[in-house]
Amino acid sequence: MAKKTEPTPEEWRELLASMQYPEEVRTTKGRRARRAAKAAHREEVRRTTKEWVREERRRDPIRPAGALIIVAVILGLGFGARYLWPQDHDDKGARVTATASPTPDGQQEAPTTAPSAPSASPSSSAAVDLDDPDRVAEEAVRLYLTRNPPKDGEHTASVLRAEPYMTPSLVENLAAHTDKQWAKLVSRGGVSTVRTVKVEPAGTDLPVDTPVRVWRKTTAKIDVEGYEDYSETTVLQVELTNGDGDGWRVSRILGL
């Protein structure tokens, strides 16, 4: 019998896009509140599904491909919708963390509670320390590689979190291109958390440091919680510039 392959990242994204939401979520007033309600619904479904899969594994271990099929069925039925959003959904929608978006709706009121980490990001360069290039490289990599697909929705969310530590051109470039690590994380139903980021001088194959440009090697230890929990190491070569004298920012990343 031919071996069944796991769904591709594109097929998994189509599955998420076709997800059925409960009436309370679909009728939430305001684009931002409705977007936040959908994200919270997906997170609750993911959490409930994962607990169910873990319980099934204790009794009868299943393959990752089988877990994906189970998740698809549960998503299609809108599992858990009847108790996730009771009649006071308008009040809850205001308290749910809003997902990062490059085009927020300026007409809607901001959430009454500030977003919780890792979704929160500094609002401007005035809120972050850009004096130390090593610290800037560490924070940029940490924020960029910390990802929660059910909440984020798109890989651009992590780009926006790291934006205060990056040049505008790099932010635009990262947001405009697909990310292989994001696609891999989605296909495995994973949520990544950066445990540590080690920053050290780059190798001799890269340009030497100057007063306005330096290179750093960053090594990130990442824990992934999903259908299968695992850890991985990501090594990135990071270029930082300070041409305007207003602080260091990451201008290029090699290794993505």
Sine and cosine of phi, psi and omega as CSV:
sin_phi,cos_phi,sin_psi,cos_psi,sin_omega,cos_omega
0.00,0.00,0.73,-0.69,-0.03,-1.00
-0.91,0.42,0.60,-0.80,-0.03,-1.00
-0.97,0.22,0.75,-0.66,0.01,-1.00
-0.98,0.21,0.69,-0.72,0.02,-1.00
-1.00,-0.10,0.44,-0.90,0.02,-1.00
-0.96,0.29,0.43,-0.90,0.03,-1.00
-0.86,0.50,0.57,-0.82,0.06,-1.00
-0.96,0.28,0.29,-0.96,0.05,-1.00
-0.83,0.56,-0.62,0.78,0.01,-1.00
-0.90,0.43,-0.67,0.75,0.02,-1.00
-0.91,0.41,-0.59,0.81,0.01,-1.00
-0.92,0.38,-0.64,0.77,0.03,-1.00
-0.91,0.42,-0.62,0.79,0.06,-1.00
-0.89,0.45,-0.59,0.81,0.02,-1.00
-0.89,0.45,-0.69,0.72,0.03,-1.00
-0.91,0.42,-0.62,0.78,-0.02,-1.00
-0.92,0.40,-0.49,0.87,-0.04,-1.00
-1.00,-0.01,0.15,0.99,-0.06,-1.00
-0.88,0.47,0.68,-0.73,0.04,-1.00
-1.00,0.05,0.82,-0.57,0.00,-1.00
-0.97,-0.22,0.53,-0.85,0.04,-1.00
-0.91,0.42,0.35,-0.94,-0.06,-1.00
-0.84,0.54,-0.63,0.78,-0.03,-1.00
-0.87,0.49,-0.57,0.82,0.01,-1.00
-0.97,0.26,-0.69,0.72,-0.05,-1.00
-0.91,0.42,-0.48,0.88,-0.06,-1.00
-0.99,-0.14,0.11,0.99,0.06,-1.00
-0.87,0.50,0.74,-0.67,-0.07,-1.00
-0.99,0.17,0.68,-0.73,0.05,-1.00
1.00,-0.09,0.73,-0.68,-0.02,-1.00
-0.88,0.47,-0.69,0.73,-0.05,-1.00
-0.92,0.39,-0.71,0.71,0.00,-1.00
-0.91,0.42,-0.63,0.77,0.01,-1.00
-0.92,0.38,-0.63,0.78,0.03,-1.00
-0.90,0.44,-0.65,0.76,0.03,-1.00
-0.92,0.39,-0.61,0.80,0.01,-1.00
-0.91,0.43,-0.67,0.75,0.03,-1.00
-0.90,0.44,-0.66,0.75,0.00,-1.00
-0.89,0.45,-0.67,0.75,0.02,-1.00
-0.91,0.41,-0.60,0.80,0.02,-1.00
-0.91,0.43,-0.71,0.71,0.01,-1.00
-0.89,0.46,-0.63,0.78,0.00,-1.00
-0.91,0.42,-0.66,0.75,0.00,-1.00
-0.92,0.40,-0.65,0.76,0.03,-1.00
-0.90,0.44,-0.67,0.74,0.00,-1.00
-0.89,0.45,-0.68,0.73,-0.02,-1.00
-0.91,0.42,-0.70,0.71,-0.02,-1.00
-0.91,0.42,-0.65,0.76,0.01,-1.00
-0.90,0.43,-0.67,0.74,-0.02,-1.00
-0.90,0.44,-0.66,0.75,0.04,-1.00
-0.89,0.46,-0.63,0.78,0.01,-1.00
-0.91,0.41,-0.69,0.72,0.00,-1.00
-0.89,0.45,-0.66,0.76,0.02,-1.00
-0.89,0.46,-0.64,0.77,0.02,-1.00
-0.91,0.41,-0.64,0.77,0.03,-1.00
-0.91,0.41,-0.59,0.81,0.00,-1.00
-0.90,0.44,-0.57,0.82,0.01,-1.00
-0.89,0.45,-0.57,0.82,-0.03,-1.00
-1.00,0.00,-0.64,0.77,-0.04,-1.00
-0.45,-0.89,1.00,-0.10,-0.07,-1.00
-0.80,0.60,0.64,-0.76,0.01,-1.00
-0.84,-0.54,0.31,-0.95,0.01,-1.00
-0.99,0.14,0.41,-0.91,0.03,-1.00
-0.82,0.57,-0.62,0.79,0.00,-1.00
-0.89,0.46,-0.62,0.79,0.04,-1.00
-0.91,0.40,-0.61,0.80,0.03,-1.00
-0.90,0.44,-0.61,0.79,0.02,-1.00
-0.89,0.45,-0.64,0.77,0.02,-1.00
-0.90,0.44,-0.67,0.74,0.01,-1.00
-0.89,0.46,-0.68,0.73,0.00,-1.00
-0.88,0.47,-0.65,0.76,0.00,-1.00
-0.87,0.50,-0.67,0.74,0.01,-1.00
-0.91,0.42,-0.69,0.72,-0.03,-1.00
-0.91,0.41,-0.66,0.76,0.03,-1.00
-0.89,0.46,-0.64,0.77,-0.01,-1.00
-0.90,0.43,-0.54,0.84,-0.02,-1.00
-1.00,0.06,-0.12,0.99,-0.03,-1.00
0.91,0.41,0.74,0.68,-0.09,-1.00
-0.85,0.53,0.76,-0.65,0.07,-1.00
0.99,0.12,0.09,1.00,-0.09,-1.00
-0.92,0.40,-0.56,0.83,-0.14,-0.99
-0.93,0.36,-0.37,0.93,0.02,-1.00
-0.93,-0.36,-0.08,1.00,-0.02,-1.00
-0.97,0.23,-0.63,0.77,-0.07,-1.00
-0.81,-0.58,1.00,0.03,0.07,-1.00
-0.94,0.33,-0.13,-0.99,-0.15,-0.99
-0.91,0.41,-0.36,0.93,-0.02,-1.00
-1.00,-0.02,0.62,0.78,-0.08,-1.00
-0.91,0.42,-0.44,0.90,0.00,-1.00
-0.89,0.45,-0.64,0.77,0.00,-1.00
-0.94,0.34,-0.65,0.76,-0.02,-1.00
-0.93,0.36,-0.59,0.81,-0.04,-1.00
-0.86,0.50,-0.50,0.87,-0.01,-1.00
-0.96,0.27,-0.34,0.94,-0.05,-1.00
-0.99,-0.14,-0.19,0.98,-0.04,-1.00
-0.97,0.25,0.65,-0.76,0.02,-1.00
-0.88,0.47,0.79,-0.61,0.00,-1.00
-0.97,0.24,0.62,-0.79,0.04,-1.00
-0.97,0.23,0.51,-0.86,0.01,-1.00
-0.93,0.38,0.65,-0.76,-0.01,-1.00
-0.54,-0.84,0.69,-0.72,0.01,-1.00
-0.94,0.33,-0.24,0.97,-0.02,-1.00
-0.73,-0.68,0.94,0.33,-0.02,-1.00
-0.92,0.40,0.45,-0.89,0.01,-1.00
-0.99,0.13,0.94,-0.33,-0.08,-1.00
-0.94,0.35,-0.24,0.97,-0.05,-1.00
-0.99,0.13,-0.28,0.96,-0.06,-1.00
-1.00,-0.05,0.53,-0.85,0.02,-1.00
-0.94,0.33,0.53,-0.85,0.02,-1.00
-0.95,0.32,0.43,-0.90,0.05,-1.00
-0.84,0.55,0.55,-0.84,-0.02,-1.00
-0.95,0.32,-0.33,0.95,-0.01,-1.00
-0.87,-0.49,0.69,-0.72,-0.01,-1.00
-0.90,0.43,0.59,-0.81,0.02,-1.00
-0.85,0.53,0.57,-0.82,0.01,-1.00
-1.00,-0.01,0.43,-0.90,0.02,-1.00
-0.89,0.46,0.58,-0.82,0.12,0.99
-1.00,-0.03,0.14,0.99,-0.07,-1.00
-0.94,0.33,-0.42,0.91,-0.05,-1.00
-0.96,0.29,0.58,-0.81,0.07,-1.00
-0.63,-0.78,0.47,-0.89,0.02,-1.00
-0.86,0.50,0.61,-0.79,-0.08,-1.00
-0.98,0.19,-0.38,0.92,-0.02,-1.00
-0.37,-0.93,0.19,-0.98,0.00,-1.00
-0.90,0.44,-0.36,0.93,0.01,-1.00
-0.93,0.37,-0.35,0.94,-0.06,-1.00
-1.00,-0.02,-0.06,1.00,-0.05,-1.00
-0.83,-0.56,0.37,-0.93,0.00,-1.00
-0.99,-0.10,0.91,-0.42,-0.05,-1.00
-0.93,-0.36,0.27,0.96,-0.07,-1.00
-0.98,0.20,-0.55,0.84,-0.08,-1.00
-0.96,-0.27,0.91,-0.41,-0.03,-1.00
-0.87,0.49,-0.57,0.82,0.02,-1.00
-0.90,0.43,-0.68,0.73,0.01,-1.00
-0.92,0.40,-0.64,0.77,0.03,-1.00
-0.89,0.45,-0.70,0.71,0.02,-1.00
-0.88,0.48,-0.67,0.74,0.00,-1.00
-0.88,0.47,-0.74,0.67,-0.05,-1.00
-0.93,0.37,-0.64,0.77,0.00,-1.00
-0.88,0.47,-0.71,0.70,-0.01,-1.00
-0.93,0.37,-0.66,0.75,0.00,-1.00
-0.87,0.49,-0.74,0.67,-0.03,-1.00
-0.93,0.36,-0.61,0.79,-0.05,-1.00
-0.94,0.34,-0.57,0.82,-0.06,-1.00
-1.00,-0.06,-0.05,1.00,0.10,-1.00
-1.00,0.03,0.91,-0.42,-0.16,-0.99
-0.66,-0.75,0.60,-0.80,0.04,-1.00
-0.68,-0.73,1.00,0.08,-0.08,-1.00
-0.78,0.63,-0.68,0.73,0.01,-1.00
-0.86,0.51,-0.57,0.82,0.02,-1.00
-1.00,0.04,-0.67,0.74,-0.09,-1.00
-0.94,0.35,-0.64,0.76,-0.03,-1.00
0.99,0.13,-0.77,0.64,0.01,-1.00
-0.71,-0.70,0.36,-0.93,-0.02,-1.00
-0.93,0.36,-0.28,0.96,0.01,-1.00
-0.92,0.40,-0.32,0.95,0.01,-1.00
-0.87,0.49,-0.69,0.72,0.01,-1.00
-0.95,0.32,-0.48,0.88,0.08,-1.00
-0.89,0.45,-0.69,0.73,0.00,-1.00
-0.92,0.40,-0.56,0.83,0.04,-1.00
-0.91,0.42,-0.58,0.81,-0.03,-1.00
-1.00,0.02,-0.05,1.00,-0.09,-1.00
-0.80,0.60,-0.68,0.74,-0.03,-1.00
-0.87,0.48,-0.32,0.95,-0.03,-1.00
-0.98,-0.22,0.11,0.99,-0.06,-1.00
-0.82,-0.57,0.38,-0.92,0.09,-1.00
-0.96,0.26,0.46,-0.89,0.01,-1.00
-0.83,0.56,-0.61,0.79,-0.02,-1.00
-0.92,0.40,-0.60,0.80,0.02,-1.00
-0.94,0.35,-0.66,0.75,0.04,-1.00
-0.86,0.52,-0.71,0.70,0.00,-1.00
-0.89,0.45,-0.66,0.75,-0.01,-1.00
-0.91,0.41,-0.71,0.70,-0.01,-1.00
-0.91,0.41,-0.63,0.78,-0.02,-1.00
-0.94,0.33,-0.44,0.90,-0.08,-1.00
-1.00,0.07,-0.18,0.98,-0.06,-1.00
-0.87,-0.49,0.47,-0.88,0.05,-1.00
-0.94,0.34,0.35,-0.94,-0.04,-1.00
-0.83,-0.55,0.88,-0.48,-0.05,-1.00
-0.89,0.45,-0.63,0.77,-0.01,-1.00
-0.92,0.40,-0.60,0.80,0.05,-1.00
-0.90,0.44,-0.73,0.69,0.00,-1.00
-0.87,0.49,-0.64,0.77,0.03,-1.00
-0.90,0.44,-0.66,0.75,-0.01,-1.00
-0.91,0.42,-0.68,0.73,0.01,-1.00
-0.89,0.46,-0.70,0.71,-0.05,-1.00
-0.90,0.43,-0.38,0.92,0.01,-1.00
-0.98,-0.21,0.12,0.99,0.01,-1.00
0.87,0.49,0.59,0.81,-0.15,-0.99
-0.98,-0.19,0.35,-0.94,0.15,-0.99
-0.79,-0.61,0.84,-0.54,-0.10,-1.00
-0.98,-0.21,0.67,-0.74,0.05,-1.00
-0.79,-0.61,0.80,-0.60,0.00,-1.00
-0.99,0.14,0.89,-0.46,-0.03,-1.00
-0.98,0.18,-0.76,0.65,0.01,-1.00
-0.57,-0.82,0.43,-0.90,0.12,-0.99
-0.75,-0.66,0.89,-0.45,0.03,-1.00
-0.99,-0.14,0.78,-0.62,-0.01,-1.00
-0.90,-0.44,0.77,-0.64,0.01,-1.00
-0.54,-0.84,0.26,-0.97,0.00,-1.00
-0.85,0.53,0.55,-0.84,0.00,-1.00
-0.96,0.29,0.24,-0.97,-0.01,-1.00
-0.95,0.32,0.11,-0.99,-0.05,-1.00
-0.95,0.30,-0.17,0.99,0.01,-1.00
-0.98,0.17,-0.08,1.00,0.03,-1.00
-0.94,-0.35,0.36,-0.93,-0.05,-1.00
-0.85,0.53,0.48,-0.88,0.02,-1.00
-0.96,0.27,0.35,-0.94,-0.01,-1.00
-0.93,0.36,0.55,-0.84,0.10,-0.99
-0.75,-0.66,0.16,-0.99,0.01,-1.00
-0.87,0.49,-0.33,0.94,-0.06,-1.00
-0.86,-0.50,-0.02,1.00,-0.03,-1.00
-0.47,-0.88,0.78,-0.63,0.04,-1.00
-0.68,-0.73,0.36,-0.93,0.09,-1.00
-0.87,-0.49,0.64,-0.77,0.02,-1.00
-0.72,-0.70,0.59,-0.81,0.10,-0.99
-0.99,-0.12,0.82,-0.57,0.01,-1.00
-0.90,-0.43,0.71,-0.71,0.03,-1.00
-0.85,-0.53,0.94,-0.35,-0.06,-1.00
-0.97,-0.24,0.80,-0.61,0.11,-0.99
-1.00,-0.08,0.87,-0.50,-0.14,-0.99
-0.86,-0.51,0.73,-0.69,0.12,-0.99
-0.97,-0.24,0.74,-0.67,0.00,-1.00
-0.88,-0.47,0.79,-0.61,0.04,-1.00
-0.92,-0.39,0.88,-0.48,-0.03,-1.00
-0.33,-0.95,-0.58,-0.82,0.05,-1.00
-0.87,0.50,-0.57,0.82,0.14,-0.99
-0.75,-0.67,0.84,-0.55,0.03,-1.00
-0.98,0.20,0.70,-0.71,0.01,-1.00
-0.39,-0.92,0.17,-0.99,0.05,-1.00
-0.83,-0.56,0.49,-0.87,0.01,-1.00
-0.55,-0.83,0.29,-0.96,0.01,-1.00
-0.87,-0.49,0.77,-0.64,0.02,-1.00
-0.88,-0.47,0.83,-0.56,0.00,-1.00
-0.94,-0.33,0.82,-0.57,-0.02,-1.00
-0.78,-0.63,0.66,-0.75,0.13,-0.99
-1.00,-0.09,0.84,-0.54,-0.15,-0.99
-0.89,-0.46,0.78,-0.63,0.10,-1.00
-0.99,-0.16,0.72,-0.69,0.04,-1.00
-0.83,-0.56,0.64,-0.77,-0.02,-1.00
-0.79,-0.61,0.44,-0.90,0.04,-1.00
-0.60,-0.80,0.79,0.61,-0.09,-1.00
-0.93,0.38,-0.54,0.84,-0.04,-1.00
-1.00,0.01,-0.12,0.99,0.00,-1.00
0.97,0.23,0.19,0.98,-0.02,-1.00
-0.98,-0.21,0.18,0.98,0.04,-1.00
0.76,-0.65,0.39,-0.92,0.00,-1.00
-0.99,0.15,0.61,-0.79,0.08,-1.00
-0.60,-0.80,0.54,-0.84,0.05,-1.00
-0.94,0.34,0.82,-0.58,-0.02,-1.00
-0.93,-0.36,-0.28,0.96,0.02,-1.00
-0.39,-0.92,0.55,-0.83,0.03,-1.00
-0.75,-0.67,0.82,-0.57,0.06,-1.00
-0.96,-0.29,0.70,-0.71,0.04,-1.00
0.90,-0.44,-0.01,1.00,0.02,-1.00
-0.98,0.21,0.00,0.00,0.00,0.00
